[in-house]
């Protein structure tokens, strides 16, 4: 029998435990699967319930029973584990030796390798992230990273996250100063000249205090691109004006921005600002790796604005490789234990913690419920990208992307479109 946890996305249906969804085929109809004794999560609560999947989507079992008079073709046992929506990482620079910001002849194979390896960490969709680079790198790399559905080959690519080069010199962090840019007289045309076509771009991080940034934010938002504020010395007023122009995200809150001050809280103040447009919801990324953000800061942010928190890894190419020197874009990075620095400095340079580790640390640091911790890694990033009807939820009609977790939130199996794409060795016994 099973207990389960999942995300708040009423009226979500979450399955786990005695069974889970699988796929089969009968002579009379299409693929259909179910789990007998399972759980559902509504309004942040865990409930026992079956999960049914057909043709890659989550089914309403009542319609299946009463309208089609069907039964499951296949049932699978979750072994008492938790089943939750698959994790979504909107900021990952690479991993396992792959650097997305390196202009190689075969960028696609590197993206594919990372997409396959992060399945073991419960990630079913992600945004490959490019750090500040010269224009020729963007022109060569971006066309090689198309939006792509997930499957046995790896996690789905939702679009590229461009972090820089339109950021603050003072708060550039690990971004190379030589390649930073500002908006010139042509503003948005400068963006296009730097990046090239934006067809597969999902997020752009910029500093809102740069001249003509509001014009650029409006143009990006009009194209459906999420604008994120980060690597910035902006005060609260500049940040609020950016949100009024269409910005909806904050890149790794607290890191690479002005510290909170009681007379001007800077970008951090957006979490409780009363000057945001009606209905505008601000989201913010947090690197919960135990290094980038003190547990007290995690708690402050989460308690101030829990529905906006998005867990990100900000993982660098050294993820999964251990100590030593590695690259990140145009910089060398040195890994020492659980920390990555720009080589020869004490400047943090991304993270080497995968998403499931971040979820566990966030849960421990904040003392929040399991449901809320899982929500921060799935529902919230889906909402940020406007994908909440398809991703980050186990509601009827949503994509059947889900992760099977033990009670300690270690990944046991990962499913995409209802298909098993990764399973822990011990779960195969």
Residue pairs with C-beta under 8 A, 6 or more apart in sequence:
1 17
1 18
1 37
1 80
2 16
2 17
2 18
2 19
2 37
2 38
2 39
2 48
2 78
2 79
2 80
2 81
3 16
3 17
3 39
3 46
3 48
3 80
3 82
4 14
4 15
4 16
4 17
4 38
4 39
4 40
4 41
4 46
4 47
4 48
4 81
4 82
4 83
4 84
5 14
5 39
5 41
5 46
5 82
5 84
5 369
5 370
5 371
5 374
6 12
6 14
6 39
6 40
6 41
6 46
6 82
6 83
6 84
6 85
6 371
6 374
6 394
7 14
7 41
7 44
7 84
7 85
7 371
7 374
7 375
7 378
7 379
7 392
7 393
7 394
8 41
8 42
8 43
8 44
8 371
8 372
8 375
8 379
9 41
9 379
9 388
9 392
9 393
9 394
9 395
10 42
10 43
11 42
11 395
11 396
12 40
12 41
12 42
12 393
12 394
12 395
13 40
13 49
13 51
13 58
13 60
13 394
13 395
13 396
14 38
14 39
14 40
14 41
14 46
14 47
14 49
14 51
14 83
14 84
14 394
15 21
15 34
15 35
15 38
15 39
15 40
15 49
15 50
15 51
15 52
15 78
15 83
15 394
16 35
16 38
16 39
16 51
16 78
16 81
16 82
16 83
16 404
17 35
17 37
17 38
17 39
17 48
17 78
17 79
17 80
17 81
17 83
18 35
18 36
18 37
18 38
18 77
18 78
18 80
19 34
19 35
19 36
19 37
19 38
19 50
19 75
19 76
19 77
19 78
20 35
20 38
20 51
20 76
20 77
20 78
20 83
20 404
20 415
21 33
21 34
21 35
21 51
21 52
21 53
21 58
21 76
21 400
21 402
21 415
21 418
22 33
22 53
22 74
22 75
22 76
22 418
22 420
23 31
23 32
23 33
23 53
23 54
23 73
23 74
23 418
23 419
24 31
24 32
24 33
24 72
24 73
24 74
25 31
25 73
26 32
26 70
26 73
29 68
29 70
30 54
30 55
31 53
31 54
31 55
31 73
31 418
32 52
32 53
32 54
32 59
32 64
32 70
32 72
32 73
33 52
33 53
33 54
33 72
33 73
33 74
33 75
33 76
33 418
34 50
34 51
34 52
34 53
34 61
34 71
34 72
34 74
34 75
35 50
35 51
35 52
35 75
35 76
35 78
36 50
36 75
37 48
37 50
38 48
38 49
38 50
38 51
38 78
38 83
39 46
39 47
39 48
39 49
39 83
40 46
40 47
40 48
40 49
40 394
41 47
41 84
41 371
41 394
44 369
44 371
44 372
44 375
45 371
46 370
46 371
50 61
51 58
51 83
51 394
51 402
52 58
52 59
52 60
52 61
52 64
52 72
53 59
53 400
53 418
54 64
54 418
55 418
56 399
56 400
56 417
56 418
56 419
57 397
57 398
57 399
57 400
57 417
57 418
58 394
58 395
58 396
58 397
58 398
58 399
58 400
59 396
60 396
60 397
64 70
78 404
79 412
79 427
81 404
81 405
81 406
81 407
81 412
82 370
82 404
82 405
82 406
82 407
82 409
83 394
83 402
83 403
83 404
83 405
84 374
84 378
84 394
84 402
84 403
84 405
85 374
85 378
85 379
85 382
85 391
85 392
85 393
85 394
85 398
85 401
85 402
85 403
86 122
86 123
86 124
86 125
86 378
86 391
86 401
86 402
86 403
86 414
86 415
86 416
87 121
87 122
87 123
87 124
87 355
87 356
87 359
87 377
87 378
87 403
88 123
88 124
88 125
88 126
88 158
88 377
88 378
88 381
88 382
88 385
88 391
88 392
89 118
89 123
89 125
89 126
89 127
89 312
89 313
89 315
89 355
89 381
90 126
90 127
90 158
90 161
90 202
90 203
90 285
90 310
90 312
90 381
90 384
90 385
91 127
91 129
91 161
91 163
91 203
91 251
91 252
91 285
91 312
91 313
91 314
92 114
92 118
92 126
92 127
92 128
92 129
92 312
92 313
92 314
92 315
93 99
93 100
93 101
93 129
93 130
93 131
93 314
93 315
93 316
93 317
93 328
93 329
93 350
94 100
94 101
94 110
94 114
94 128
94 315
94 316
94 317
94 319
94 328
95 114
95 117
95 118
95 315
95 316
95 317
95 318
95 319
95 320
95 354
96 113
96 114
96 117
96 317
96 319
96 320
96 321
97 317
97 320
97 321
97 326
98 110
98 111
98 113
98 114
98 317
99 110
99 316
99 317
99 326
99 327
99 328
99 329
100 107
100 110
100 111
100 114
100 128
100 129
100 130
100 141
100 145
101 130
101 131
101 133
101 137
101 141
101 328
101 329
101 330
102 110
102 137
102 141
102 327
102 329
103 133
103 136
103 137
103 140
103 141
104 110
106 144
107 140
107 141
107 144
107 145
108 144
108 145
111 128
111 144
111 145
111 157
112 153
112 154
114 126
114 128
114 154
115 126
115 150
115 153
115 154
115 155
115 156
115 157
116 153
116 154
116 155
117 154
117 320
118 126
118 154
118 155
118 354
118 355
119 154
119 155
119 414
119 421
119 422
120 411
120 414
120 422
120 424
121 354
121 355
121 356
121 357
121 411
122 355
122 356
122 359
122 377
122 403
122 405
122 411
122 414
123 155
123 354
123 355
123 414
124 150
124 155
124 156
124 391
124 401
124 402
124 403
124 414
124 415
124 416
125 150
125 155
125 156
125 157
125 158
125 391
125 401
126 155
126 156
126 157
126 158
127 157
127 158
127 159
127 160
127 161
127 202
127 203
128 145
128 157
128 160
128 161
129 160
129 161
129 162
129 163
129 314
130 137
130 138
130 141
130 142
130 160
130 161
130 162
130 163
130 329
131 163
131 164
131 174
131 175
131 328
131 329
132 163
132 164
132 165
132 167
132 172
132 175
132 176
132 179
132 180
132 329
132 330
133 141
133 164
133 165
133 179
133 329
133 330
134 179
134 330
135 193
135 194
135 195
135 196
137 329
138 162
138 194
138 195
138 196
139 195
139 196
142 160
142 195
142 196
142 197
142 200
142 201
143 196
143 197
145 157
145 160
145 200
146 157
146 200
147 157
147 158
147 159
147 200
148 156
148 157
149 156
149 417
150 156
150 401
150 416
150 417
150 421
151 416
151 417
151 419
151 421
152 416
152 419
152 421
154 421
155 416
156 401
156 416
158 202
158 385
158 387
159 200
159 201
159 202
159 203
160 200
160 201
160 202
160 203
161 202
161 203
161 204
161 205
161 228
162 195
162 201
162 203
162 204
162 205
163 175
163 205
163 230
163 231
163 251
164 172
164 175
164 179
164 180
164 205
164 206
164 231
165 175
165 179
165 180
165 181
165 194
166 180
166 181
166 182
166 183
166 191
166 194
166 204
166 206
166 207
166 210
166 213
166 216
167 175
167 180
167 205
167 206
167 207
167 230
167 231
167 232
168 207
168 209
168 210
168 231
168 232
168 233
169 177
169 180
170 233
171 207
171 231
171 232
171 233
171 256
171 257
171 258
172 180
172 231
172 256
173 231
173 255
173 256
173 347
173 348
173 349
174 328
174 331
174 333
174 342
174 347
174 348
174 349
174 350
175 231
175 329
175 331
176 329
176 330
176 331
178 330
179 330
181 190
181 194
182 210
182 211
183 190
183 191
183 210
183 211
183 212
183 213
183 215
183 216
184 190
184 212
185 212
186 193
187 212
187 215
187 216
187 219
188 215
188 216
188 219
188 220
191 198
191 204
191 216
191 219
191 220
192 198
195 201
198 220
198 223
198 225
201 225
202 225
202 226
202 385
203 225
203 226
203 227
203 228
203 249
204 220
204 225
204 226
204 227
204 228
205 228
205 229
205 230
205 231
205 251
206 213
206 216
206 217
206 227
206 228
206 229
206 230
207 213
207 229
207 230
207 231
207 232
207 233
207 234
208 214
208 217
208 229
208 232
208 234
208 238
208 239
208 241
208 242
208 247
209 232
209 233
209 234
209 235
209 238
213 242
214 241
214 242
214 245
217 227
217 242
217 245
217 246
217 247
218 245
218 246
220 227
220 246
221 227
221 245
221 246
221 247
221 248
222 246
224 386
226 248
226 249
226 384
226 385
227 242
227 246
227 247
227 248
227 249
228 247
228 248
228 249
228 250
228 251
228 285
229 239
229 242
229 247
229 249
229 250
229 251
229 267
229 270
230 250
230 251
230 252
230 256
230 257
230 267
231 251
231 256
231 257
232 239
232 256
232 257
232 258
232 267
233 257
233 258
234 242
234 257
234 258
234 266
234 267
235 258
235 264
235 266
236 264
236 265
236 266
236 267
236 269
236 270
236 273
239 266
239 267
239 269
239 270
239 273
240 270
240 273
240 275
240 276
243 270
243 273
243 276
243 277
243 280
243 282
244 275
244 276
244 277
248 280
248 281
248 282
248 283
248 384
249 282
249 283
249 284
249 285
249 310
249 384
250 267
250 270
250 282
250 283
250 284
250 285
251 285
252 285
252 286
252 287
252 292
252 312
252 314
253 267
253 268
253 271
253 284
253 285
253 286
253 293
253 301
254 268
254 286
254 292
254 293
254 297
254 301
255 287
255 292
255 293
255 348
257 266
257 267
257 268
258 264
258 266
258 267
259 266
259 268
260 266
260 268
260 269
270 276
270 282
270 284
271 282
271 284
271 301
271 304
271 305
271 308
272 304
272 305
273 282
276 282
281 307
281 308
281 383
282 305
282 308
283 308
283 309
283 310
283 380
283 381
283 383
283 384
284 301
284 305
284 308
284 309
284 310
285 310
285 311
285 312
285 314
286 293
286 298
286 301
286 309
286 310
286 311
286 312
286 362
287 293
287 312
287 313
287 314
287 351
287 353
287 358
288 298
288 311
288 353
288 358
288 359
288 361
288 362
288 365
289 313
289 338
289 351
289 352
289 353
289 357
289 358
289 361
290 338
290 353
290 361
290 365
291 338
291 339
291 348
291 351
291 353
292 314
292 348
292 351
295 365
295 366
298 362
298 365
298 366
299 365
299 366
299 367
301 309
302 309
302 366
302 368
306 368
306 372
307 380
308 380
309 376
309 380
310 376
310 380
310 381
310 384
311 355
311 358
311 359
311 362
311 376
311 377
311 380
311 381
312 358
313 319
313 351
313 353
313 354
313 355
313 358
314 350
314 351
315 350
315 351
315 352
315 353
315 354
316 326
316 328
316 333
316 340
316 349
316 350
316 351
316 352
317 326
317 327
317 328
317 333
318 324
318 326
318 333
318 335
318 340
318 352
319 351
319 352
319 353
319 354
320 352
320 354
321 335
322 335
323 335
323 336
323 337
324 334
324 335
325 332
325 333
325 334
325 335
325 343
326 332
326 333
326 334
326 335
326 340
327 333
328 340
328 349
328 350
331 342
331 343
331 349
332 342
332 343
333 340
333 341
333 342
333 343
333 349
333 350
334 340
334 341
334 342
334 343
334 344
335 341
335 352
338 352
338 353
339 348
339 352
340 348
340 349
340 350
340 351
340 352
341 347
341 348
341 349
342 349
351 358
353 361
355 377
356 409
356 410
356 411
358 377
359 373
359 374
359 376
359 377
359 409
360 373
360 408
360 409
360 410
362 368
362 373
362 376
363 370
363 373
363 409
366 373
370 409
373 409
374 409
378 391
378 392
378 393
379 388
379 392
379 393
380 392
381 392
382 388
382 390
382 391
382 392
382 393
383 392
385 391
389 395
389 397
389 398
390 398
390 399
391 398
391 399
391 401
394 402
399 416
399 417
400 415
400 416
400 417
400 418
401 415
401 416
401 417
402 414
402 415
403 411
403 413
403 414
403 415
404 411
404 412
404 413
404 414
404 415
404 427
405 411
405 412
406 412
410 424
411 422
411 424
412 423
412 424
412 426
412 427
413 420
413 422
413 423
413 424
413 427
414 420
414 421
414 422
414 423
415 421
